[in-house]
Amino acid sequence: MADTCGQVLLGSGLTVLSHPLMYIKVLVQVGHEPLPPSLGRNLFGRQVYQLPGLFAYAKHIVKIDGKAGLFNGLAPRLCAGTIGTIVHSRVLQKCQEGKYEIIGSSNQKEEEGSIQHVVNETTREMIARSCATIVTHPFHVITLRCMVQFIGRETKYSGVFDSVVTIYKEEGILGFFAGLIPRLLGDVLSLWICNMLAHLINTYAIDDSMSHTGEIKNCSQAVTGFFASMLTYPFVLVSNLMAVNNCSLAGGLPPYASVYPTWVDCWRHLSLEGNMSRGNSLFFRKLPAGKTYAIDQKRFF
């Protein structure tokens, strides 16, 4: 219980610190570009249009809503983080107590570092994460919609309770789980890619006789985690777009977004437009010269 409380407190602190970053990321994912691009050159001398980065975007939000505006949607996100941590901890504990095995029997002793151990540990973690994601997804949807209100200056989602009532009245129970499937798929794929790659590297690329082997293996886990998150980013993007799709907010309607019947249609549309990585970077956002880019429904070039 003490460990769970510590995780909740640490997670809440990190959530508060990282919230402005996520807020800006979500607005970029939706396609909101309130500031015009500037013409410049990249490292190779090629002429490119540079879209505003993280700090320029943050200044724009502060100018309109003040510093507190950077924390729109923080309350439901904190609820999601707290509940998610508790659910994840409890489910993982139950899986470990029940000796849930996918390879081998519960009577066999796993050798740490073996493929059997990695698969079984990853399976338990997958179950725990999936349960936490499903339980907290309604708060995730509310968080995203509170953020996207910035685009149309709406106040429809003003609090956690009011937002719950609004979604239930307009969309029913299913409205709380908009974008859940791609989010779950992305989480599961990211977890398995990360753990299996780390196992391969630690087993075949790292010699146990090397000094600082433990630190190197931890580093490989971090690197494979970053690589997995890059590969599965399109699932995050599609999930967030579907969470605000056609929800009567300006950011979920044309021209910012098409109305997608399913998340597969959203994926196909983004793929055809070459926008599968939109919002993945907030620092190096460059647009090739000569490409038309719509900003607040205006053509700047």
Secondary structure, 3 states (H helix, E strand, C coil): CHHHHHHHHHHHHHHHHHHHHHHHHHHHHHCCCCCCCEEEECCCCCEEEECCCHHHHHHHHHHHHCHHHHHCCHHHHHHHHHHHHHHHHHHHHHHHHCCCCCCCCCCCCCCCCCHHHHHHHHHHHHHHHHHHHHHHHHHHHHHHHHHHHHHHCCCCCCCHHHHHHHHHHHHCHHHHHCCHHHHHHHHHHHHHHHHHHHHHHHHHCCCCCCCCHHHHHHHHHHHHHHHHHHHCHHHHHHHHHHHHCCCCCHHHCCCCCCCCCCHHHHHHHHHHHCCCCCCCCCCCCEEECCCCCEECCEECC
